[in-house]
Amino acid sequence: MDATERLLQWATAQDVVLDGIEAKPLPGRGIGIVATRALEANEDVLTVPSALLRTLATTPKRVARNLAGASVQALLAADLCLDDAALAAPWRAVLPPRAALEAAMPICWPRELRALLPPTARRLCDGQRARFDRDWALVAAAYPDGVVTRADFLYAWNLVNSRTFYHVTPQTETTLPRDDRIALQPVADLFNHAPQGGCSVAFDHADYTFTTTRPHAPGDELFICYGPHSNDFLLVEYGFTLAAGNPWDETCLDPYLCPVFSAEQRERLQDAGFWERYMLDAKTACFRTQVALRILCLTPSQWCAVLDGTRGEDQDQDVADAQLLKVLKRYKKDLRAKLVEVDRIQEDAGGHAKACLRSRWIQIKELVVTTISRLQK
């Protein structure tokens, strides 16, 4: 009996209900949830009792007292470090090994590799590291004898960060910020992500229920959607990107568009609330970008009319596209240099990180090149 079989045996004994699915190792993808029979839409395939959830309410009072003011993520992670029984052995056995998680998560990479992340991913990673540092400072102060090491806490913190589900009760809805309304749960944390999903997720006071949203053939993997996330977000928060088919993928144009504006134009953009956060997805540049581009080619009164909504977007689309094309050509040139930098990474310094970085920069290059081709038609 392998680890996934032991998990399902244990889970079934704890009143977890699986109907038409099983957990199964998938080559190159870790463990996933797979159909064991033909499934129709609107079938409940997994039910997890609320009694099995690990939440703020299940955190031992001594841990909560020692870490007063800590995030729920920190409390759950500390509990995992302090008590091997916090998760049942069959559940803990299917968690990703520490080495695999450290290789996948940019927060664990050396500084020189993090520096090669795309700007949005680097900003997200910096914010994540700041959150971790705050949590670790509380844990280190509460347990100065070294019973919890930084490496152990980082591993547990990443597990909680990447495997929890949103969970709220009438009490926590009024007492906890949204980011603290989280829960760990067995079996369900093995669902992989796909933008189109495949299963909906619902919960009440009694349990979590996972329901198919479309038919599945025997052997098909079932997915849930973690949210409308770009590949930069997925890489930083979950340690993977989607090679294709992510409708929410985008890239930030700030490093290439912001330097184009004069000091006066920057001030006007700031005053109007349109400075920075210029994004490009597979279909178009965002509205903020479109407005900013027009300040480069319209008179001040014409640009104010754009802000007021009295000047139609189509009226200036050609000149705005011409400005965007210049920006994207500079970006494309820089992308070649970025890929050269990534290719110089020595395999022993971070082989998996190198593959992740190269894949992400190529995805961004495809966004940029595709848009350039469309604008040049």
FENTARA-V133707 format. One line per field, one symbol per residue. psi: psi as a letter, one per 40 degrees, with the letter a starting at -180 (. if undefined). A space follows every 10 residues. Layout:
BEGIN
psi->???
END
This chain:
BEGIN
psi->hadddddddd ddeeehhhhe iihhhhheeb iihiheihhi ifhhehhhid eeihaddehi ddddddfhei iddddddddd ddhdedhidd dddeihiddd ddddhddeii ddddeeiidd dddddddddd dddddddddd ddgeeedhid dddddddddd deeiihhiid dddeeiidee giiiiiddee hiiidebdhi hiiaddiihh hieiihihei hhiiheigii dddddddefi ihdifheeii ihededdded iidddddddd deffhifhih aediiidddd ddddeeeiid dddddddeee hidddedddd dddddddddd dddddddddd ddeehhdeeg dddddddddd dddddddddd ddddde.
END
